[in-house]
Amino acid sequence: MGILNVTPDSFSDGGRFISRDAALVRAEQMIADGADMVDIGGESTRPGAPPVPLEEELARVVPIVEALRNVQVPLSVDTYKPAVMHAVLDAGADMINDIWGFRREGALDAVKDRNCGLCVMHMLGEPRTMQLHEPMYANVVADIRAFFAERVAAVTQAGISAARVSLDPGYGFGKTVEHNYQLLAHLAATQPAGANFPLLAGMSRKSMLGAITGRNAGERLAASVAAAVCAAERGAAILRVHDVAETVDALKVWQATKQADVNRHH
């Protein structure tokens, strides 16, 4: 999943891909580089980010979805506002990626009767304040597993097929560095008991990588690729990344190694 930020203030590529033409070129490049889907975001959700007014978010994302609706890969839209969900689904989006996990009033209604995927993310608090106070969990992996179980129940009770759902532990969304690495190490254990939902991992360029490497957001390519491979190794089905070509190369090496291992044992 290639990240297409159409925001002036994203932490890692803010402002570079705002215009419709630039966004199209960027999306086409990511697809050429091997992206299987594109995730379009019109509101920065980095820690401390201010909320974006509804009209502004609509003006940013709807034209991009309309312009990209004929590319050959699914389009995901990163939003938690039900009105934006309605508008982008009308415009041709295939998936809604909600940092609030469809907890806001009207969110489940917005997607219920649509043929779209849902990515349910875990977040403690809200973007503006989620990293201000030390986030606390009894057991971060178990707590997120319980959150996912509760959200899956809410989704299915709304009449939405569980087959449409993927889950994202929300790296960096109300978590300490230690919490983030616990969640990476035990990614598969965040699955609700007996379930097998596609797990999404989004760590690209995040501060959890800077904390380990001492590098700023623009210098975290190697760390991002390593994190993506670690997540794939631990069961991630979807990797949300800025650097598509590099991640695809790393995954090809990882997959070839796995295949060689399988071949040897047959």
Beta strands, then each sheet from edge to edge (+ up, - down):
strand 1: 2-5
strand 2: 38-41
strand 3: 75-78
strand 4: 95-98
strand 5: 117-121
strand 6: 165-168
strand 7: 199-201
strand 8: 236-239
sheet 1: 1+ 2+ 3+ 4+ 5+ 6+
sheet 2: 7+ 8+
end
